[in-house]
Amino acid sequence: MLRLPDEPVTLFRMKSQQTMKPATAAKKLGVYLEATPEEFQAGVVSRDELNELQANPPQWLADLRRNGPHPKQLIAQKLGISTSGLVRAGITEALTTDQITALKDENPDWLVRERNTYKEFKAEEARLAEKAQAEEQV
């Protein structure tokens, strides 16, 4: 005779808390990892903690977002160029907001060239996407 358990059997396990490395969390927060507090760099960040940091940023996070130093992806975005353009220009270190503003004001030749290159790249990317979409509809 088959005996049924007194408690119902659960087919689904409790969802475990998703965690991420500090580098991943810093990227999602849009900050330069090396500029974050040591305790942030040393630990892991749960999805709930990340959501809390995004919803209610502590002072260190607000300051980093406002003043930097910023990661290269954000520097490139603020300058209107690609991250490859930063490398070609010899910019490999994180920059502060003031340094980025100074570069924009100075508007050196390399920055003008890289902006044009990036603009052309984006236009070609859009053209190809449009072409692919048109071919799908046929």
DSSP file with accessible surface (Angstrom, degrees, kcal/mol):
  #  RESIDUE AA STRUCTURE BP1 BP2  ACC     N-H-->O    O-->H-N    N-H-->O    O-->H-N    TCO  KAPPA ALPHA  PHI   PSI    X-CA   Y-CA   Z-CA
    1    1 A M              0   0  235      0, 0.0     2,-0.4     0, 0.0     0, 0.0   0.000 360.0 360.0 360.0 135.1    0.0    0.0    0.0
    2    2 A L        -     0   0  152      1,-0.0     2,-0.5     0, 0.0     0, 0.0  -0.660 360.0-151.4 -84.4 126.1    1.3    3.4   -1.0
    3    3 A R        -     0   0  188     -2,-0.4    -1,-0.0     0, 0.0     0, 0.0  -0.875   5.8-145.4-101.7 128.3    1.5    5.9    1.9
    4    4 A L        -     0   0  132     -2,-0.5     0, 0.0     1,-0.1     0, 0.0  -0.667  26.7-106.4 -88.3 143.5    1.2    9.6    1.2
    5    5 A P        -     0   0   82      0, 0.0     4,-0.1     0, 0.0    -1,-0.1  -0.298  18.7-127.0 -67.8 153.7    3.2   12.1    3.2
    6    6 A D  S    S+     0   0  136      2,-0.1    -2,-0.0     0, 0.0     0, 0.0   0.850  97.3  56.5 -67.0 -35.5    1.4   14.1    5.8
    7    7 A E  S    S-     0   0  150      1,-0.0     2,-0.1     0, 0.0     0, 0.0  -0.788  98.1-108.1 -97.7 140.8    2.9   17.3    4.3
    8    8 A P        -     0   0  111      0, 0.0     2,-0.4     0, 0.0    -2,-0.1  -0.404  34.4-117.2 -66.2 143.5    2.3   18.2    0.7
    9    9 A V        -     0   0  110     -4,-0.1     2,-0.5    -2,-0.1     0, 0.0  -0.690  23.6-138.6 -82.9 130.4    5.3   17.8   -1.5
   10   10 A T        -     0   0  114     -2,-0.4    -1,-0.0     1,-0.1     3,-0.0  -0.784  11.1-164.5 -92.3 130.6    6.5   21.1   -3.1
   11   11 A L  S    S+     0   0  153     -2,-0.5     2,-0.4     2,-0.1    -1,-0.1   0.641  72.9  62.8 -86.1 -16.6    7.6   20.8   -6.7
   12   12 A F  S    S-     0   0  172      3,-0.0     2,-0.2     0, 0.0     3,-0.1  -0.918  76.1-138.2-114.6 136.1    9.3   24.2   -6.7
   13   13 A R        -     0   0  238     -2,-0.4     2,-0.1     1,-0.1    -2,-0.1  -0.505  37.9 -88.1 -83.0 159.7   12.2   25.1   -4.6
   14   14 A M        -     0   0  179     -2,-0.2     2,-0.3     1,-0.1    -1,-0.1  -0.435  51.4-105.8 -63.9 137.6   12.5   28.5   -2.9
   15   15 A K        -     0   0  194     -2,-0.1     2,-0.1    -3,-0.1    -1,-0.1  -0.512  36.0-131.6 -69.3 126.0   14.1   30.9   -5.3
   16   16 A S        -     0   0  100     -2,-0.3     2,-0.4     1,-0.1    -1,-0.1  -0.478  28.7 -95.3 -78.6 153.4   17.7   31.6   -4.1
   17   17 A Q        -     0   0   94     -2,-0.1     2,-0.3     1,-0.1    -1,-0.1  -0.524  38.6-131.6 -70.4 122.3   18.9   35.1   -3.9
   18   18 A Q        -     0   0  104     -2,-0.4    29,-2.1    -3,-0.0     2,-0.3  -0.611  29.3-174.7 -76.7 132.0   20.7   36.1   -7.0
   19   19 A T  E     -A   46   0A  79     -2,-0.3     2,-0.3    27,-0.2    27,-0.2  -0.854   7.6-161.5-124.4 163.7   24.1   37.7   -6.4
   20   20 A M  E     -A   45   0A  18     25,-2.2    25,-2.4    -2,-0.3    -2,-0.0  -0.949  28.4 -96.6-140.8 160.1   26.7   39.4   -8.6
   21   21 A K     >  -     0   0  152     -2,-0.3     4,-2.3    23,-0.2     3,-0.4  -0.370  39.9-110.7 -70.6 155.7   30.3   40.3   -8.5
   22   22 A P  H  > S+     0   0   19      0, 0.0     4,-3.0     0, 0.0     5,-0.2   0.866 118.0  57.9 -57.1 -35.6   31.1   43.9   -7.5
   23   23 A A  H  > S+     0   0   55      2,-0.2     4,-2.1     1,-0.2     5,-0.1   0.911 107.8  46.4 -63.2 -40.4   32.4   44.6  -11.1
   24   24 A T  H  > S+     0   0   61     -3,-0.4     4,-2.4     2,-0.2    -1,-0.2   0.928 113.5  48.3 -66.6 -44.1   29.0   43.6  -12.5
   25   25 A A  H  X S+     0   0    0     -4,-2.3     4,-2.1     1,-0.2    -2,-0.2   0.919 110.7  51.2 -63.1 -41.9   27.1   45.7   -9.9
   26   26 A A  H  X>S+     0   0    2     -4,-3.0     5,-2.4     1,-0.2     4,-0.9   0.911 109.9  50.2 -62.5 -41.1   29.4   48.7  -10.6
   27   27 A K  H ><5S+     0   0  153     -4,-2.1     3,-0.7     1,-0.2    -1,-0.2   0.927 110.8  48.5 -63.0 -43.6   28.7   48.4  -14.4
   28   28 A K  H 3<5S+     0   0  103     -4,-2.4    -1,-0.2     1,-0.2    -2,-0.2   0.830 113.3  48.1 -66.1 -29.6   25.0   48.3  -13.8
   29   29 A L  H 3<5S-     0   0    7     -4,-2.1    -1,-0.2    -5,-0.2    -2,-0.2   0.579 111.9-123.1 -84.6 -11.9   25.2   51.3  -11.5
   30   30 A G  T <<5 +     0   0   29     -4,-0.9     2,-0.3    -3,-0.7    -3,-0.2   0.844  67.4 125.3  75.2  33.1   27.3   53.2  -14.1
   31   31 A V      < -     0   0    7     -5,-2.4     2,-0.6    -6,-0.1    -1,-0.3  -0.876  69.4-102.4-124.6 160.1   30.3   53.8  -11.8
   32   32 A Y    >   -     0   0   64     37,-0.8     3,-1.7    -2,-0.3     4,-0.5  -0.691  29.7-145.0 -80.6 116.4   34.0   53.1  -11.9
   33   33 A L  G >  S+     0   0   39     -2,-0.6     3,-1.9     1,-0.3    -1,-0.2   0.881  94.9  57.8 -52.7 -46.0   34.6   50.0   -9.6
   34   34 A E  G 3  S+     0   0  116      1,-0.3    -1,-0.3    -3,-0.1     7,-0.0   0.686 103.9  54.6 -64.0 -15.8   38.0   51.2   -8.3
   35   35 A A  G <  S+     0   0   35     -3,-1.7    -1,-0.3    34,-0.1    -2,-0.2   0.531  89.0  97.6 -93.9  -6.1   36.4   54.4   -7.0
   36   36 A T  S <  S-     0   0    6     -3,-1.9     5,-0.1    -4,-0.5    25,-0.0  -0.374  90.7 -80.6 -78.1 161.4   33.8   52.6   -5.0
   37   37 A P    >>  -     0   0   30      0, 0.0     4,-1.9     0, 0.0     3,-0.7  -0.225  40.1-114.9 -60.4 151.8   34.2   52.0   -1.2
   38   38 A E  H 3> S+     0   0  158      1,-0.3     4,-2.0     2,-0.2     5,-0.2   0.862 115.1  56.7 -57.9 -38.8   36.4   49.0   -0.3
   39   39 A E  H 3> S+     0   0  147      1,-0.2     4,-1.0     2,-0.2    -1,-0.3   0.841 106.9  50.1 -66.3 -30.5   33.5   47.1    1.3
   40   40 A F  H <4 S+     0   0   19     -3,-0.7     3,-0.3     1,-0.2    -1,-0.2   0.926 112.6  46.7 -68.7 -43.9   31.6   47.3   -2.0
   41   41 A Q  H  < S+     0   0   75     -4,-1.9    -2,-0.2     1,-0.2    -1,-0.2   0.803 112.9  50.0 -67.9 -29.3   34.6   46.0   -3.9
   42   42 A A  H  < S+     0   0   88     -4,-2.0    -1,-0.2    -5,-0.2    -2,-0.2   0.714 108.2  52.3 -86.6 -20.4   35.2   43.2   -1.5
   43   43 A G  S  < S-     0   0   32     -4,-1.0     2,-0.3    -3,-0.3    -3,-0.0  -0.143  81.3-103.1-104.3-166.7   31.7   41.7   -1.2
   44   44 A V        -     0   0   95    -23,-0.1     2,-0.5   -22,-0.1   -23,-0.2  -0.862  28.0-136.2-115.0 157.5   29.0   40.4   -3.5
   45   45 A V  E     -A   20   0A   7    -25,-2.4   -25,-2.2    -2,-0.3     2,-0.1  -0.963  12.0-144.2-119.8 126.6   25.8   42.4   -4.3
   46   46 A S  E  >  -A   19   0A  13     -2,-0.5     4,-2.6   -27,-0.2   -27,-0.2  -0.428  28.1-111.3 -81.6 162.9   22.4   40.8   -4.3
   47   47 A R  H  > S+     0   0   72    -29,-2.1     4,-2.6     1,-0.2     5,-0.2   0.912 120.8  51.7 -59.7 -40.6   19.7   41.8   -6.7
   48   48 A D  H  > S+     0   0  101    -30,-0.3     4,-2.2     1,-0.2    -1,-0.2   0.908 109.3  49.3 -64.2 -41.4   17.8   43.4   -3.9
   49   49 A E  H  > S+     0   0  101      2,-0.2     4,-2.7     1,-0.2    -2,-0.2   0.910 111.0  50.2 -64.4 -41.0   20.8   45.4   -2.7
   50   50 A L  H  X S+     0   0    0     -4,-2.6     4,-2.3     2,-0.2    -2,-0.2   0.937 110.3  49.6 -62.1 -45.4   21.4   46.6   -6.3
   51   51 A N  H  X S+     0   0   73     -4,-2.6     4,-2.4     1,-0.2    -1,-0.2   0.897 111.7  49.3 -60.0 -39.6   17.7   47.6   -6.6
   52   52 A E  H  X S+     0   0  107     -4,-2.2     4,-3.1     2,-0.2    -1,-0.2   0.909 109.7  51.1 -66.8 -41.7   18.0   49.5   -3.3
   53   53 A L  H  < S+     0   0   29     -4,-2.7    -2,-0.2     1,-0.2    -1,-0.2   0.885 113.4  46.0 -62.5 -36.7   21.3   51.2   -4.4
   54   54 A Q  H  < S+     0   0   82     -4,-2.3    -2,-0.2    -5,-0.2    -1,-0.2   0.897 118.3  41.2 -72.8 -39.4   19.5   52.3   -7.6
   55   55 A A  H  < S+     0   0   67     -4,-2.4    -2,-0.2     1,-0.2    -3,-0.2   0.884 133.7  18.4 -76.3 -39.8   16.4   53.5   -5.8
   56   56 A N  S  < S-     0   0  100     -4,-3.1    -1,-0.2    -5,-0.2    -2,-0.2  -0.643  81.8-161.8-132.9  74.9   18.1   55.2   -2.8
   57   57 A P        -     0   0   53      0, 0.0    -4,-0.1     0, 0.0    -3,-0.1  -0.342  17.5-127.0 -63.9 133.1   21.7   55.8   -3.7
   58   58 A P     >  -     0   0   43      0, 0.0     4,-2.4     0, 0.0     3,-0.5  -0.248  33.8 -95.1 -69.2 170.3   24.0   56.5   -0.7
   59   59 A Q  H  > S+     0   0  123      1,-0.2     4,-2.8     2,-0.2     5,-0.2   0.883 123.7  54.9 -57.6 -41.9   26.1   59.6   -0.7
   60   60 A W  H  > S+     0   0   70      1,-0.2     4,-2.1     2,-0.2    -1,-0.2   0.896 110.7  46.3 -61.5 -37.1   29.2   57.8   -2.1
   61   61 A L  H  > S+     0   0    0     -3,-0.5     4,-2.5     2,-0.2     5,-0.2   0.926 112.3  49.1 -72.0 -42.6   27.2   56.6   -5.1
   62   62 A A  H  X S+     0   0   26     -4,-2.4     4,-2.0     1,-0.2    -2,-0.2   0.924 112.7  48.9 -61.3 -42.2   25.6   60.0   -5.8
   63   63 A D  H  X>S+     0   0   57     -4,-2.8     4,-3.3    -5,-0.2     5,-0.6   0.907 111.3  49.2 -64.5 -43.8   29.0   61.6   -5.6
   64   64 A L  H  X5S+     0   0   15     -4,-2.1     4,-1.8    -5,-0.2    -1,-0.2   0.906 111.8  48.6 -62.2 -43.0   30.6   59.1   -8.0
   65   65 A R  H  <5S+     0   0   86     -4,-2.5    -1,-0.2     1,-0.2    -2,-0.2   0.879 119.6  38.7 -65.3 -35.8   27.8   59.5  -10.5
   66   66 A R  H  <5S+     0   0  134     -4,-2.0    -2,-0.2    -5,-0.2    -1,-0.2   0.926 133.9  16.9 -80.3 -46.4   28.0   63.3  -10.3
   67   67 A N  H  <5S+     0   0   82     -4,-3.3    30,-1.9     1,-0.2    31,-0.4   0.624  96.7 172.3-107.4 -18.2   31.8   63.8  -10.1
   68   68 A G     << -     0   0   12     -4,-1.8    -1,-0.2    -5,-0.6     2,-0.2  -0.359  63.3-140.4  83.3-169.4   33.5   60.6  -11.2
   69   69 A P        -     0   0   39      0, 0.0   -37,-0.8     0, 0.0    -1,-0.3   0.414  57.7-156.7 -66.7 148.4   35.9   59.2  -11.9
   70   70 A H  B     -B   95   0B   1     25,-2.9    25,-0.8    -2,-0.2   -39,-0.1  -0.737  15.4-106.4-104.8 151.6   33.7   57.6  -14.6
   71   71 A P    >>  -     0   0   18      0, 0.0     4,-2.2     0, 0.0     3,-0.6  -0.327  37.9-105.7 -71.3 159.6   34.1   54.3  -16.4
   72   72 A K  H 3> S+     0   0  119      1,-0.3     4,-2.8     2,-0.2     5,-0.2   0.825 117.9  58.8 -59.9 -33.8   35.3   54.4  -20.0
   73   73 A Q  H 3> S+     0   0   93      1,-0.2     4,-2.0     2,-0.2    -1,-0.3   0.917 110.3  43.0 -61.7 -40.9   31.8   53.5  -21.4
   74   74 A L  H <> S+     0   0   42     -3,-0.6     4,-2.8     2,-0.2    -2,-0.2   0.882 112.2  53.2 -73.2 -36.8   30.4   56.6  -19.7
   75   75 A I  H  X S+     0   0    1     -4,-2.2     4,-2.0     2,-0.2    -2,-0.2   0.950 110.8  47.4 -60.6 -48.3   33.3   58.8  -20.7
   76   76 A A  H  X>S+     0   0    4     -4,-2.8     5,-2.4     1,-0.2     4,-1.2   0.921 112.3  49.9 -59.6 -44.1   32.8   57.8  -24.3
   77   77 A Q  H ><5S+     0   0  146     -4,-2.0     3,-0.6    -5,-0.2    -1,-0.2   0.930 110.5  49.2 -61.2 -45.5   29.1   58.4  -24.1
   78   78 A K  H 3<5S+     0   0   75     -4,-2.8    -1,-0.2     1,-0.2    -2,-0.2   0.829 115.1  44.9 -65.0 -30.8   29.6   61.9  -22.6
   79   79 A L  H 3<5S-     0   0    1     -4,-2.0    -1,-0.2    -5,-0.2    -2,-0.2   0.587 111.3-120.9 -87.8 -11.7   32.1   62.7  -25.3
   80   80 A G  T <<5S+     0   0   31     -4,-1.2     2,-0.2    -3,-0.6    -3,-0.2   0.843  75.9 104.6  76.0  33.0   30.0   61.3  -28.1
   81   81 A I  S   <S-     0   0    2     -5,-2.4    -1,-0.3    -6,-0.1     2,-0.2  -0.801  72.6 -93.4-133.6 177.1   32.6   58.8  -29.3
   82   82 A S     >  -     0   0   29     -2,-0.2     4,-1.3    32,-0.2     3,-0.1  -0.490  32.7-114.6 -87.9 164.2   33.2   55.0  -29.0
   83   83 A T  H  > S+     0   0   55      1,-0.2     4,-1.8     2,-0.2     5,-0.1   0.848 120.2  58.0 -66.5 -30.4   35.4   53.4  -26.4
   84   84 A S  H  > S+     0   0   64      1,-0.2     4,-2.7     2,-0.2    -1,-0.2   0.875 100.8  56.5 -64.1 -36.5   37.8   52.4  -29.2
   85   85 A G  H  > S+     0   0    0      2,-0.2     4,-1.7     1,-0.2    -1,-0.2   0.866 103.5  53.8 -62.8 -35.8   38.1   56.1  -29.9
   86   86 A L  H  <>S+     0   0    2     -4,-1.3     5,-2.7     2,-0.2     4,-0.4   0.934 109.7  47.4 -62.5 -43.8   39.2   56.7  -26.4
   87   87 A V  H ><5S+     0   0   89     -4,-1.8     3,-1.7     1,-0.2    -2,-0.2   0.926 109.5  52.6 -64.7 -44.0   41.9   54.1  -26.8
   88   88 A R  H 3<5S+     0   0  145     -4,-2.7    -1,-0.2     1,-0.3    -2,-0.2   0.853 108.9  51.6 -59.9 -32.1   43.0   55.6  -30.1
   89   89 A A  T 3<5S-     0   0   34     -4,-1.7    -1,-0.3    -5,-0.2    -2,-0.2   0.528 119.9-112.4 -82.6  -4.7   43.3   59.0  -28.3
   90   90 A G  T < 5S+     0   0   56     -3,-1.7     2,-0.9    -4,-0.4    -3,-0.2   0.615  70.3 140.7  85.1  13.5   45.4   57.4  -25.5
   91   91 A I      < +     0   0   32     -5,-2.7    -1,-0.2    -6,-0.2    -2,-0.1  -0.797   5.6 143.7 -94.0 106.0   42.8   57.8  -22.8
   92   92 A T        +     0   0  109     -2,-0.9     2,-0.2    -3,-0.1    -1,-0.2   0.514  48.5  78.9-117.3 -12.7   43.0   54.6  -20.7
   93   93 A E  S    S-     0   0  135     -3,-0.2     2,-0.1     1,-0.1     0, 0.0  -0.605  88.8 -95.7 -96.1 159.2   42.3   56.0  -17.3
   94   94 A A        -     0   0   19     -2,-0.2     2,-0.3   -25,-0.1    -1,-0.1  -0.417  41.8-147.7 -68.3 147.1   39.0   57.0  -15.7
   95   95 A L  B     -B   70   0B  22    -25,-0.8   -25,-2.9    -2,-0.1     2,-0.1  -0.903   6.0-126.4-119.2 151.2   38.2   60.7  -16.0
   96   96 A T     >  -     0   0   44     -2,-0.3     4,-2.2   -27,-0.2   -28,-0.3  -0.410  33.1-104.6 -84.4 168.8   36.3   63.0  -13.7
   97   97 A T  H  > S+     0   0   30    -30,-1.9     4,-2.7     1,-0.2     5,-0.2   0.901 122.9  53.3 -60.0 -40.6   33.3   65.1  -14.8
   98   98 A D  H  > S+     0   0  127    -31,-0.4     4,-2.4     1,-0.2    -1,-0.2   0.896 108.3  49.2 -63.3 -40.7   35.6   68.2  -14.7
   99   99 A Q  H  > S+     0   0   93      2,-0.2     4,-2.1     1,-0.2    -1,-0.2   0.898 111.7  49.0 -66.3 -38.3   38.2   66.5  -17.0
  100  100 A I  H  X S+     0   0    3     -4,-2.2     4,-2.4     2,-0.2    -2,-0.2   0.930 111.4  49.5 -66.0 -43.5   35.4   65.4  -19.4
  101  101 A T  H  X S+     0   0   61     -4,-2.7     4,-2.6     1,-0.2    -2,-0.2   0.913 109.3  52.2 -61.8 -41.4   34.0   69.0  -19.4
  102  102 A A  H  X S+     0   0   53     -4,-2.4     4,-2.7     1,-0.2    -1,-0.2   0.906 109.1  49.9 -63.1 -40.6   37.5   70.4  -20.1
  103  103 A L  H  X S+     0   0   28     -4,-2.1     4,-2.6     2,-0.2    -1,-0.2   0.914 110.9  49.4 -63.3 -42.6   38.0   68.0  -23.0
  104  104 A K  H  < S+     0   0   91     -4,-2.4    -2,-0.2     2,-0.2    -1,-0.2   0.912 113.2  46.6 -62.4 -43.0   34.6   69.1  -24.5
  105  105 A D  H  < S+     0   0  131     -4,-2.6    -2,-0.2     1,-0.2    -1,-0.2   0.899 115.2  45.5 -66.2 -40.8   35.5   72.8  -24.1
  106  106 A E  H  < S-     0   0  141     -4,-2.7    -2,-0.2    -5,-0.2    -1,-0.2   0.852  86.7-167.3 -69.9 -36.0   39.0   72.3  -25.6
  107  107 A N     <  -     0   0   68     -4,-2.6    -3,-0.1    -5,-0.2     5,-0.1   0.917  13.3-157.2  46.2  60.7   37.5   70.2  -28.4
  108  108 A P    >>  -     0   0   19      0, 0.0     4,-1.9     0, 0.0     3,-0.5  -0.134  27.3-103.9 -64.3 163.2   40.9   68.8  -29.7
  109  109 A D  H 3> S+     0   0  125      1,-0.2     4,-2.6     2,-0.2     5,-0.2   0.871 120.4  55.8 -55.2 -42.4   41.3   67.6  -33.3
  110  110 A W  H 3> S+     0   0   51      1,-0.2     4,-2.7     2,-0.2    -1,-0.2   0.885 106.8  50.9 -61.5 -35.7   41.2   63.9  -32.2
  111  111 A L  H <> S+     0   0    0     -3,-0.5     4,-2.5     2,-0.2    -1,-0.2   0.917 109.6  49.2 -69.1 -41.6   37.8   64.5  -30.5
  112  112 A V  H  X S+     0   0   56     -4,-1.9     4,-2.2     2,-0.2    -2,-0.2   0.942 113.8  47.1 -60.3 -46.8   36.4   66.1  -33.6
  113  113 A R  H  X S+     0   0  146     -4,-2.6     4,-2.7     1,-0.2    -2,-0.2   0.932 112.9  48.1 -60.8 -46.7   37.6   63.2  -35.7
  114  114 A E  H  X S+     0   0   17     -4,-2.7     4,-2.7     1,-0.2   -32,-0.2   0.879 109.8  52.3 -66.5 -36.1   36.3   60.5  -33.3
  115  115 A R  H  X S+     0   0   72     -4,-2.5     4,-2.6     2,-0.2    -1,-0.2   0.922 111.7  46.8 -63.8 -42.4   32.9   62.2  -33.1
  116  116 A N  H  X S+     0   0   77     -4,-2.2     4,-2.6     2,-0.2    -2,-0.2   0.923 112.9  49.1 -64.5 -43.3   32.7   62.2  -36.9
  117  117 A T  H  X S+     0   0   66     -4,-2.7     4,-2.5     2,-0.2    -2,-0.2   0.928 113.3  46.8 -60.7 -45.1   33.8   58.6  -37.1
  118  118 A Y  H  X S+     0   0   69     -4,-2.7     4,-2.7     2,-0.2    -2,-0.2   0.907 111.1  51.5 -65.7 -40.1   31.3   57.6  -34.5
  119  119 A K  H  X S+     0   0  144     -4,-2.6     4,-2.2     2,-0.2    -1,-0.2   0.925 111.5  47.4 -62.7 -43.2   28.5   59.5  -36.2
  120  120 A E  H  X S+     0   0  135     -4,-2.6     4,-2.4     2,-0.2    -2,-0.2   0.910 111.6  51.2 -64.0 -41.8   29.3   57.8  -39.5
  121  121 A F  H  X S+     0   0  111     -4,-2.5     4,-2.6     2,-0.2    -2,-0.2   0.927 110.9  47.5 -60.9 -47.3   29.4   54.4  -37.7
  122  122 A K  H  X S+     0   0   90     -4,-2.7     4,-2.4     2,-0.2    -1,-0.2   0.889 111.4  51.3 -63.4 -38.7   26.0   55.0  -36.1
  123  123 A A  H  X S+     0   0   63     -4,-2.2     4,-2.4     2,-0.2    -1,-0.2   0.919 112.1  46.3 -64.8 -43.2   24.5   56.1  -39.4
  124  124 A E  H  X S+     0   0   86     -4,-2.4     4,-2.6     2,-0.2     5,-0.2   0.907 111.2  52.5 -65.8 -40.2   25.8   53.0  -41.2
  125  125 A E  H  X S+     0   0   90     -4,-2.6     4,-2.1     1,-0.2    -2,-0.2   0.922 111.2  46.8 -61.0 -43.5   24.5   50.8  -38.3
  126  126 A A  H  X S+     0   0   58     -4,-2.4     4,-2.5     2,-0.2    -2,-0.2   0.904 111.0  52.3 -66.3 -40.6   21.0   52.4  -38.7
  127  127 A R  H  X S+     0   0  119     -4,-2.4     4,-2.5     1,-0.2    -2,-0.2   0.933 110.9  47.0 -61.3 -44.6   21.1   52.0  -42.5
  128  128 A L  H  X S+     0   0   83     -4,-2.6     4,-2.6     2,-0.2    -1,-0.2   0.887 111.9  50.1 -66.5 -38.3   21.9   48.3  -42.2
  129  129 A A  H  X S+     0   0   60     -4,-2.1     4,-2.3    -5,-0.2    -1,-0.2   0.911 111.7  48.6 -65.0 -42.0   19.2   47.8  -39.5
  130  130 A E  H  X S+     0   0  141     -4,-2.5     4,-2.4     2,-0.2    -2,-0.2   0.912 111.7  49.6 -63.2 -42.4   16.7   49.5  -41.8
  131  131 A K  H  X S+     0   0  107     -4,-2.5     4,-2.4     2,-0.2    -2,-0.2   0.925 111.0  49.3 -63.1 -44.5   17.8   47.4  -44.7
  132  132 A A  H  X S+     0   0   45     -4,-2.6     4,-1.8     1,-0.2    -1,-0.2   0.900 111.1  50.0 -63.0 -40.2   17.5   44.2  -42.7
  133  133 A Q  H  X S+     0   0  112     -4,-2.3     4,-1.4     2,-0.2    -1,-0.2   0.912 110.2  49.9 -65.3 -40.7   14.0   45.2  -41.5
  134  134 A A  H  X S+     0   0   53     -4,-2.4     4,-0.6     1,-0.2    -2,-0.2   0.900 110.0  51.0 -64.8 -39.4   12.9   45.9  -45.1
  135  135 A E  H >< S+     0   0  122     -4,-2.4     3,-0.6     1,-0.2    -1,-0.2   0.833 106.4  55.5 -68.3 -32.5   14.2   42.5  -46.3
  136  136 A E  H 3< S+     0   0  164     -4,-1.8    -1,-0.2     1,-0.2    -2,-0.2   0.848 104.5  53.8 -65.0 -36.0   12.3   40.8  -43.4
  137  137 A Q  H 3<        0   0  150     -4,-1.4    -1,-0.2    -5,-0.1    -2,-0.2   0.619 360.0 360.0 -77.0 -13.9    9.1   42.4  -44.6
  138  138 A V    <<        0   0  161     -3,-0.6    -3,-0.0    -4,-0.6    -4,-0.0  -0.309 360.0 360.0 -81.4 360.0    9.5   41.1  -48.2
